[in-house]
Amino acid sequence: MLRAVLLLATMALILGCRSAPSKNAGGAGPTDGFVPSGDGVPIHYHVEGSGSPALVFLHGWACDGSIWADQVREFAPGHTVVTVDLAGHGRSGRNRATWSVPAFGQDAAAVIERLRFDRVVLVGHSMSGYVLLEAARLLPDRIVLLVPVDTLQDADWKPGPGFDAWLAGFEQDFVGATRTFVKSMFPKDADPALVETMVARMSAMPGDIGVTVLRSIFAYHVPAALAQVKQPIRAIESDVYPVRLETNRRYAPRFEAVIIPGTGHFPMMEKPAEFNRLLAGAIADVAP
């Protein structure tokens, strides 16, 4: 019996990786699929709605595609909306040999290519602000707009001298360090239920993967990547960290940003109506 269950699960995964949805993959209703990334790791994606441009949402470190639930509900009536679980997160595979931002970029590109999208608005939270840049480099003719969310505030920022000690805390006690880290991302008046949901979700990430991914994020060279981007960038930021537009525009002249005051690191979850309004405006201005 166990052998039969395992065989069925394996066949489902293979079929998910090999199926090729049409350009309007979400038109028939919500669907889930898997596609192999560049290194063969199976990447899970969820599709709803129909319409162009397609909106592809990428989560941040230790999260998954479910953080975009409010955006899926809002935008699926007029767009094909896709949420992606990057490798090591959510329902995607964890057997990656080398964890890096470019590898995550391949995860996003694999989904976009599998779904055969011609015009994509790519939205990325936190570490996926970097992933956007890699995906845009891989698919320059398909991605029409990049929307970083509470990320890429300062292209020249680098970790300070305390970085190694900070990271050592995660190596010694991943769950405890992550819980403290996540709580610090929210303002004092944040919804306690939302805070606890994210604390529980993010601290459940496998610690070995979590620490390795953190290292790869902070090793990524943002200025060089930004300089290769030709697409317009419309960042949606909280007011926790200042956005240095002049700095960013030295590398990406088409970089613009709007602020949602009174939010922490998750503005799309903390103030979804305001976030959705700003995202809809960016799409209407740049990629109608």
N, C-alpha and C positions, 0 to 999 in steps of 0.2 A: 504493500500500500504506500509506504513512504517513498519507494522508488518511483511509483507512478506519479505521485504528487510532484516530486522533483523534476520528472521528465516534462510534465505539463507546464511547470513554471519556466523551465528552460526554453521550451518551444514558444511560450508567450513572449519571452524576452527577445528571442531571435526574430519572431514575426514583427515585434514592435520595432526592431532595428532595421528590418528590411522593407517594411511597408513604405510606400511613397505617396503621401497625401497630395492632393491637388493644390493649386494656388489658393483656392478658397477652402482650405482644410477645415475651418471651423464652421462652415455654413450649415452643416447638417446637425450641429449641436456640439456640446462639449466633448472633446476627445483627448486622449492621452497617448503618447508614443515615446519610443526610445530611438535614438540614433547614435551610432558610434562616433566618437570624437576622433581627432586626428591620430591619437595613440590607441584607439580601439575601446576606450572606456565608454560604457553606455550612458548616454545623457537623456534624462527624462524631461519631457516638455508637456505642457497642457495648453490646449487651444480652445478658444470660444469665439463666437461671433463671426462676422464677415465684413469685408470692405477694405478699401485701400486708402492710405498706406497702412500696412500691418504695423502693430505696436508690439514690440518684443521687450519684455521686462526681465532684467537681471538683478538678482538679490545681492546683498553684501555678505561679508564674512560670517560664517556659522548660522546663516539663515537659509531660507528656501523660497520657492516661488509663491508660497501662500501669503507672504507679506504684502502682495499686491492685490489682495481680494477686493478691496474697495475700488481699485482702478479697473479690474476686470469687469465688475458690475457696471461701472460707469461707461466704459468705452466699447464693450462688446456689441451694443446695438448698432454702432456705426463703423466698427473696424474689426478686422481679424486681430485678436489679442492673444498673445502667447506669453506664458511664464515658463522660465527655464530653471531647472535645478542644475547648477554647475557641479562638476565632478567633486565628490566628497561631501556633497550636501543633498538633503532631501532624499529622493528616490534614485538618484544617479549613482553610478559605480564609484567605488573607493579605491580601486586597484591601480592607481596612477603611479608610474615610476618616478616622474619628476613633476613636482608641483610648482607652477609658475603662472604669472599673469598671461604670457603668450598662450599657454596651454588652455587657460580658461577662455581666451579669445577664440580658440579653435572650437571649444564647446558651443559657444554662441553661433559661430559661423556654420557649424555642422547642422544646427537646427534650422537656420535660415535657408541654407541650401536644400535641406531635405524637404522643407515646405514650399520651396520654389518661389519665394517672394521676390518681386521686382523692386518694390519701394518699401523701405523699413524705417520706422522711427525707433531707435534703440535707446531704452531708458535703463540706467544703471545706478544702483544705490551703493554708496560707500566704496568698498574695494572694486566694485564693478564700474566705477568711474574710470578706472584704469583698463578694465576689460573692454569697455566701449572703444577705447583707442585702438586696442589690438584687433577687435572685430572690424572696425572701420578700415584698418590697414588691409585686412584680408579681403574685404568685400566693398571696395570703394565705390562701385557703381550701383550697388543695391541699397546701401544705407544713406538716407537723405537727411537725417537729423539725429544728433546725439543730445541726450538729456541726462547729464549727470545729476544725481540727487545727493545733497549734503556731502560733496566730495569735490576734489580738484579746486579747492579754494585758493591754493597758492602753489603754482607749478615748481617753484624753487625750494619749497619746504623740504627739510631733511630731518630724520630722527636725531634727537639730541644725545648727549653723553650718557643719559640714564636709560637709553633704550635696552641695552643688554640686561640690565638689572630688572627692568620691567618685564622683559620676555622670560627671564629666569623664573619669575613668579608663576607664569603659566606652565612652565616645565615642571615645577615642583608641585603645584596644586591647580590643575587646569580648571576644575569645576569652581573652586573658590575664587580664583583670579578672574574667571570669566563672569561670574555672578557680580562681582564688584565692578568690573569694567562695564558691563551692560547697564547697571543701575546708574553709573555716572553719565550715560549717554542721554538721560532724560532730565527735563527740568523738574524742580521740586513739586510743581503742581500737576504733574502728569498723571494720567489715569492709572491708579495702582494695579488694576487688572491687566492693563496693557503691559506695564512694566514687568509684572510677574510672568506673563506669558512669554515675553521675549527673553527674560532671564532663564526660564526653564528650557526654552527651545535652544538657545545658543550655548548654554552650558552642557547640553547633551551631545554636542559634537565630539567625535573621537579626538582625544587630546593630542595624539601624535600627529594627526592630520592638521588639527587646528593650529598648532605651534608652527609646523612647517609652512603652512599657508601664510601665517603672519609674517614669517621671515621673507617669503617671496614678495609679499605686498610691499614691505618697506625697502626692499632691494630694487624695486622697479624704478627705472629712470623716466620720470614723467616728461621733462622738457623735450627729450628726443622724440618721444611718442606723440606729444602734442604737435610738434613741428611737422609731422607727417600727415596730420588730419586736414582734409580739405572741406569736410562737411561743416555746416553751421553748428554751433554748440549753444544750447540754451539751458544753462544750469538752473536748478531749483534748490535753493539753499535754506538752511535754518539761519538764525542770527547768532549762533554760538561762536563761530569763527569768522573773521572778516574775509571777504572775497577780494583778492588783489587782482582786479581786472587788468591794470596796466602790465603787471607781471605776466599774466596768462596770455595777454594779447601779443606779447613779444614773440610767442611761439605759435599761437593760434589767433590770428587777427579777427576771426569771426566768433569769438567767445563772448557770450552775454550771460547775465545772471539776474535772477529775481530772488527776493528774500521772503520767507514766511516767518514773521516775527513770533516769538513766544513758543517756538518748537525746539525740540532736541534733535537727535540724530535720525529720527524716523518721521519726517514731516508728512509723508504720504499716509501714515497710520494715525498720527496725532491730530492732524487737521486735514482729513481726506477731501472735504469739499473744496477748500481753498487750493489744495494741491491739484486737484482735478481741473479746476478752473484755469490755473496757470499752465498746466500741461496742454489743455485744449487750446488755449491761446497760442502757445508755441507751435502746435501742429498747424493751426489755421494760418499763422503768419509765414511759416517756412515750408510746410509740406501739405498743403491743402489737397 
